């Protein structure tokens, strides 16, 4: 099945830090996802790995989007943020339900907010900024409903490498 995305971003950022996220960093990112999802029916997932490998960050993110079942949410309103630390690349993918809802510059604004922190080597704050920004827009277009359930885990998914 082909997964449709509202937009995919692929950008480079500069940093010398190549370490994986500490347990405190992971807790901070997971907490940001939980807070964002408490206000929306949307789902946000974070994928972190060391290198992209032979695929582009865009293609790697799309693969994880499908593998993690992000296209199976009830309202098709999932957002995946993919980060390859060593390769210094990231991608943001939103599902088809988001397409046409958010402003044209939404993804660009989200990217820029994250990129400021990534360039400074602060991956955690960059991820948190992306999560908060995505959560705010998801809240506007997909507010939390009384019967809403958390359809996907909030924990960071670490890639194979």
Helices and strands as residue ranges (DSSP letters): E 5-8, E 11-12, H 23-37, E 43-49, H 57-67, G 70-72, E 78-84, E 89-95, H 106-119, H 123-141, E 157-158
